[in-house]
Amino acid sequence: MKTKALSLLDREGLKEYLFEIQDYIDANMEDGQDIDDFLDNTDIFEEFEKVLPDEEYPVFVITILNKIRSDYIINRLLDVLETSLSRNAVGHSA
């Protein structure tokens, strides 16, 4: 799966990207790949790990791995991503 630059995505693009990641992981698990092997050999989460606060990152990973798509959880995750991306943009432009 090709990763995307989070800073270039708007809210709807981020949401679509989250769902793409969930579907990609789900397809790999259905093909019989072990989750530990998958996580050891993927860079999908790297950019998210860079921008999300430490306390939010595990929630993000659990949400993605378990294909959780409830509006409340996805919107909360998008709120945190947008806030984190905005802070990073300000920090890098200073």
Secondary structure as the mmCIF struct_conf table of DSSP 4:
data_model
#
loop_
_struct_conf.conf_type_id
_struct_conf.id
_struct_conf.beg_label_comp_id
_struct_conf.beg_label_asym_id
_struct_conf.beg_label_seq_id
_struct_conf.end_label_comp_id
_struct_conf.end_label_asym_id
_struct_conf.end_label_seq_id
HELX_RH_3T_P HELX_RH_3T_P1 LEU A 6 LEU A 8
HELX_RH_AL_P HELX_RH_AL_P1 ARG A 11 GLU A 30
TURN_TY1_P TURN_TY1_P1 ASP A 31 GLY A 32
HELX_RH_AL_P HELX_RH_AL_P2 ILE A 35 ASP A 40
TURN_TY1_P TURN_TY1_P2 ASN A 41 ASN A 41
TURN_TY1_P TURN_TY1_P3 ILE A 44 PHE A 45
HELX_RH_AL_P HELX_RH_AL_P3 GLU A 46 VAL A 51
BEND BEND1 LEU A 52 LEU A 52
TURN_TY1_P TURN_TY1_P4 ASP A 54 GLU A 56
HELX_RH_AL_P HELX_RH_AL_P4 TYR A 57 LEU A 65
TURN_TY1_P TURN_TY1_P5 ASN A 66 LYS A 67
HELX_RH_AL_P HELX_RH_AL_P5 ASP A 71 SER A 93
#
